Amino acid sequence: MKYAKVYAEDVQVGSEMPPLAKSPIQQIQLTRYAGASGDFNPIHQDAAFAKAAGMGDVFAHGMLSMGFVAQSVTDWLGVGSVRKIGVRFAAIVRLGDVVTCRGKVVAKRPPKNGDGTYLVDLDLWAENQKGEKVITGKAVAVLPSRT
Amino acid sequence: MKYAKVYAEDVQVGSEMPPLAKSPIQQIQLTRYAGASGDFNPIHQDAAFAKAAGMGDVFAHGMLSMGFVAQSVTDWLGVGSVRKIGVRFAAIVRLGDVVTCRGKVVAKRPPKNGDGTYLVDLDLWAENQKGEKVITGKAVAVLPSRT
């Protein structure tokens, strides 16, 4: 982890993650996500299809929002720090929604692997511009020690 | 869930998910993922940067691979079926790697919400072309009943 951005000594239980506010969801972003992922399900691209499916309009891939959540952690702690991540999809993200990702440290576990790294447990969530939670989740990140 | 593809009666404990084999990871895919997600960390784009960071070469965003895993479920069970998903990142995915996502049903829980939907627990994993697991995970999906 030569690219560590944050060390274990830098965070404590209760430490808050810097919020990550993403730009409003645009159709072109969903199209780009389809091109990047190879997931071309029309429910994210074709308003008529989405309406016929009872969804009212296209909506964002759940994994796009989950990607925002993961990015909020890696922007803070560094790429490669996230060992585990799990989420619950709480609400649909629609065009124009502004997703803000937040989190905090809920546990910091001392090294036990002999490599001096700490594991930190994070509570994570993402909310829309109305303050509604669209994702809740947890992650485990590994942080090196300065010592 | 008017767009259900699979009903609770269609799966049992032990049912295997149809494998999803993705195309080999290309640099342009990582660049597209950056454009879609807004995550422009150079460690996924710039080989010299990645080498200087001790990673040897660029590698795929963890969330891209996790997106493949989620897609394997939604391709099978339908978009909107995934209520929870969690993964552990087991190995780095590099350029040229072919990621194949697999899974199976490990539990099927009878309805208790009065809406007749079942919850199914899935074990999920993704492996590379050498058969090495790059992601392991679990998901909970909701399936309607035909009755």
Boltz contact constraints between the chains, C-beta under 6 A:
constraints:
  - contact:
      token1: [A, 2]
      token2: [B, 53]
      max_distance: 6.0
  - contact:
      token1: [A, 2]
      token2: [B, 54]
      max_distance: 6.0
  - contact:
      token1: [A, 3]
      token2: [B, 53]
      max_distance: 6.0
  - contact:
      token1: [A, 32]
      token2: [B, 35]
      max_distance: 6.0
  - contact:
      token1: [A, 32]
      token2: [B, 36]
      max_distance: 6.0
  - contact:
      token1: [A, 33]
      token2: [B, 36]
      max_distance: 6.0
  - contact:
      token1: [A, 35]
      token2: [B, 32]
      max_distance: 6.0
  - contact:
      token1: [A, 36]
      token2: [B, 32]
      max_distance: 6.0
  - contact:
      token1: [A, 36]
      token2: [B, 33]
      max_distance: 6.0
  - contact:
      token1: [A, 36]
      token2: [B, 36]
      max_distance: 6.0
  - contact:
      token1: [A, 37]
      token2: [B, 67]
      max_distance: 6.0
  - contact:
      token1: [A, 39]
      token2: [B, 71]
      max_distance: 6.0
  - contact:
      token1: [A, 41]
      token2: [B, 79]
      max_distance: 6.0
  - contact:
      token1: [A, 43]
      token2: [B, 79]
      max_distance: 6.0
  - contact:
      token1: [A, 53]
      token2: [B, 2]
      max_distance: 6.0
  - contact:
      token1: [A, 53]
      token2: [B, 3]
      max_distance: 6.0
  - contact:
      token1: [A, 54]
      token2: [B, 2]
      max_distance: 6.0
  - contact:
      token1: [A, 63]
      token2: [B, 67]
      max_distance: 6.0
  - contact:
      token1: [A, 63]
      token2: [B, 70]
      max_distance: 6.0
  - contact:
      token1: [A, 67]
      token2: [B, 37]
      max_distance: 6.0
  - contact:
      token1: [A, 67]
      token2: [B, 63]
      max_distance: 6.0
  - contact:
      token1: [A, 70]
      token2: [B, 63]
      max_distance: 6.0
  - contact:
      token1: [A, 71]
      token2: [B, 39]
      max_distance: 6.0
  - contact:
      token1: [A, 79]
      token2: [B, 41]
      max_distance: 6.0
  - contact:
      token1: [A, 79]
      token2: [B, 43]
      max_distance: 6.0
  - contact:
      token1: [A, 84]
      token2: [B, 88]
      max_distance: 6.0
  - contact:
      token1: [A, 86]
      token2: [B, 86]
      max_distance: 6.0
  - contact:
      token1: [A, 88]
      token2: [B, 84]
      max_distance: 6.0
